[in-house]
Amino acid sequence: MKRPFFQVDAFADALFSGNPAAVCILESWPGTEVLQRSAQENNLSETAFLIPSGRSKWSIRWFTPKVEVDLCGHATLAAAHVLFEEMEEPDDVLIFGSHSGDLQVLRMEQGVLAMDFPSIQTSTASMSSLLVEGLGGYPSEVHVSSDCLCLFDSEEIVRELQPDFRLLARLPFRGIIATARGRNGKVDFVSRFFAPSVGVDEDPVTGSAHCILAPFWAKRLGKHLLEARQVSARGGNLTCVVREDRVEIRGRAVTYLRGEVDLC
């Protein structure tokens, strides 16, 4: 069956920056194997599949080239961008039903989209030699949830890390976050995200990681509104607002490709 297909640069103000995601709009769910093989064919860090479930309501699933995941920020931003800008969704609020509950996306001014995501807390953990060797750097602190957050002393250290992805893939986490306070006050914090265990060596911009990063830095800096930058090769900017057990993650997106995909 031929279905609408888009490729979108998320957390980007212009093409060829941010994080590319595929978005495919379906009428009903095919088998999970079909979705996984499609995501593998797309060969992007995430593909979002959508089916309608009511007025301004959609069910969403996310796949890396290797596995289905429970939460993905940049592909949700890309999906909302497609519905608002390409499919001419009339309402200003979308609800995505997902494995992580209902996720709301609000259309704001000047092309900004605001995603309402769960806040994820971490606990302090000891540092393993495998983590240090895999990162190629020695973090000052380690905090864990489903991901592993590694705090470094400077933005420069985070930028210069050259991880061994084969080693990081052996760790029992979805992803490894490297973070530090932003230099020169341009942003509050920076990060990089490595997820070789789910088929993504380094993700260009990771919305879901900021469900961990935003509350972590909100406590450290004593503020609820934070400006962030993911300092991957492509790079991307995010604004985060921490509200009790939720994190609002704001960003823009740009459509790169419009077409159809044939799913059998």
ABEGO torsion letter per residue (X at the ends): XBBBBBBBBBGBABBGBEBBBBBBBBABBBBAAAAAAAAAAAGBABBBBBBBAEBGBBBBBBBBAABBBABBAAAAAAAAAAAAAAAGBABABBBBBBAAEBBBBBBBBGGBBBBBBBBBBBBBBBBBAAAAAAAGBBBABBBBBABBBBBBABAAAAAABBBBAAAAAABABABBBBBBBBBGGABABBBBBBBAAAGBABBABBAAAAAAAAAAAAAAAGBABBBBBBABAAEBBBBBBBBEABBBBBBBBBBABBBBBBBX
